[in-house]
Amino acid sequence: MSSLPLLLAQDGGKLSADLMQNFGAMAPEMFLCVMVVVMLVVDLVRSKGPSTLYPWLSLGGIVVAAGLVISGSGDVTVGYDDFAALRVDGLGRLFKLVFLAAAALTVLFIVRSGRKYGREGEFQVILFGALAGMCYLASATELIGFYVAFELVSYTGYLMAGYRLDSAKGAEAAGKYVIFGSVASAVMLFGITLILGFAGTTSFEGIVDVLLAADAGVPALWVGATFTFAGFAYKAAAFPFQFWCPDVYEGAPAPVAGFLAVASKAAAFAIGLRILALVPVAGGVVGTPELGQLFAHDAAFLEKLLIVASVCTMTWGNLAALRQTNLQRMLAYSSIAHAGYLLLASSMVLRTDVATDALMAIGFYFLIYLCMNLGAFWIVTMMRRDLDSVDVTALKGLGWKQPLLGTCFVIMLVSLTGLPPTAGFVGKLLLFMPVIHEGFYLFAAIGLVNGAVSLYYYAKPMREMFLKKPDDDTKLIDCVGGDMALVVALTVPLVVLGVYGWGDLASVARDAVAIVGGR
């Protein structure tokens, strides 16, 4: 047994007792991998046909994984000698809880939707595989593990998007997702090879140190950074790699589309923020924050890239959504616009004075985005189930016949717009505060204008529900019992955190990111 540590060590390096103990910090990821095997075995040994075993087993596994995440504390590095593979800290735990909460709600949505998605056990296997990849991605600190986890999240996303075997649109969505994802992955891999070849290390910290000390005029650096950003942009549905998003979200089952809109996007930002947070430690971005300075030759290239991408993303997403009447497609464009708001705040992580504020704002926003976006997708799921349509006109007069459901949907849409007194307003305010603090008034104004533009298409369902009278043959959404409980449970936090209590959640997010960026 004494030879086991040597067999596990790369190149024969010795594993210290402390680092061996730190492998316990990977308990959530290891448990999720075990759940993949468990779900696969259960699916193999039991007879075919629908069963309540799978959702209950999945929810139990997700709850246990969440308990393992919450039970962790401090800042733990997993690796050996000078090699750190993972860093389990507050930022990683925050995002892991977002992934797990999104997965739990997705399981509940699928169960309550009454629709069958092929073999249920296989779907749960894919879901746990996606969670394992996302959780590892949130803590990764080196390129190899990051890329493997990134691809695991991508492949499972392809499978979930096209899992409706009886849906031609689902097959089309999965096909487009695979083709576009493969191209984005190849471009990102090429960028990684350029950066790796220049830096000579796979460690994020080592890469940041080398790049900050390098001559900014080296073409390989900005080409590598741009190509690597392509992979993150694809996963977050950010410009110019957002074109797959509307078709995939429209063709995928609504619960899966909601999961991709929240968890997949959060995974991209989790690893991106971990890398960006290293820059302030190494000195941060300096210089005046004037618009002309942003595009000056000596300005930070990465900051330019993020800000330009954020403005293009939010503007394209909101403008493209204006003419949409398909709610599922409208929410896809909405998710693109929200990626733009989050990218704008992410660019501020590069600035030492507001890095912690920006990280806190992004963490807070994802917690409320989970409620308002998945809540909207849940209502779309019920529309497809009961109304056999996801067009906004199918909601005609719904607010008069089902006032509680209509009111909850309005609150979700108002929160997505970013209007008071909802949590969405607080979240948008926190996102823009670091931008304003650093003097980027123009970009903050662009964000506010985009928020105003979004009100136009978010108001379409509101108008149909409350400003139009129902017809005698108007269909109703069968939203009672557990269905309504889910709607209310996702709506209440948006009101409570918008009126009071948001400070406590913001403090939790701030505590989670306070230690990020330390070496």
C-alpha angles and dihedrals in degrees: 000000000000089000094057096088090052091050090051095047121092113244089359094292114160121252112221121223091245093054092046088056091049090063084081087072086071091061095114093052093044092048091051089052089051089051089055089058093042093052091047093051093046090051091051098049101042125074122262122267138071119313137176088220095085100055093043092047090047094049090048091051092048092050091051091048090050089050090053090051094049093046091061120092140181129015112305128182119206118204140068138274106337094338116100115188098173139017114203107198142136095285093053093047092050093054093042089058089051090053093048094045091050090049093049091051090047091055090050092047092052093048094048094043091069092219123126121228103199113271105003095209093056091052091053090049089056092046093053090046089055091049092050091052094046094049092049090046091054091060102033117127102176136054103245097054090040094055095046091050091045091055092045090056090047097049094047089049090055091052095047093048092057100033094113096093092188095054121092090191090052091053090048091049092051092047093052091044092053095047095046093041092051092053092047091047092050092049091048092048090053089052091049091052091053092050093043092049092051098042098039093214138081094214115108091218092050092047092050091050093050095045094048090052094046129094108270090216094070105115093209090064100055092038090051092046092049094048092046090050087057090069093051091045091052093051093046093042091239128155128310093016098050100096094098093057105079096046094045095047092047094049098040122081108275094244090052091047089054091050092051092046093055112022099035092047091047091052091056092049093044094061093035093054091048089059096042091049090064092064098068088052089057094049107291128227114315133191136072115310095227119135093244091052091053091065096036119120093249097047120112108278093208092054090051091050095050097045095047091046091049094051092046092045098051093041095048093045095051097042093048091050094056095084097039121116097169104092095207091052091043090055089050091058088043090056089052090053091049089052086059093054090049092048091054090055090044090059088060091060085077090064114082097213096057103022095109092045091051093048091048092049093051093048091048092047094053091052092056094035086061090061102040098041098042088043090057092047090050091056089048088051091054091046091056090047099046106020097033087223139082095195115123090237089066087070093062110145093351092131091060096050098035105026097168093052092044093049092050091050091050090052090052092049093046089050091050088052090052100239126147141286090034131090089247089068092052091047094051090046091053091047093053098041095080089047091053092043091057093050100252092135095153094057092045088052090050089053092051092048090051089052089054091049091052090058089071096064096033087056092059095079090042091054093049093049101045110014096051125064118235121250123232090253095046110139120229131218109245092230109157137126112356094008093057091041089059091049093050093043090056094044102048096066090054091058099037094047091044095054101034139336096054089111091063092051091046089052090053090051091047092051089049094055098034094095096041115117096030116130 
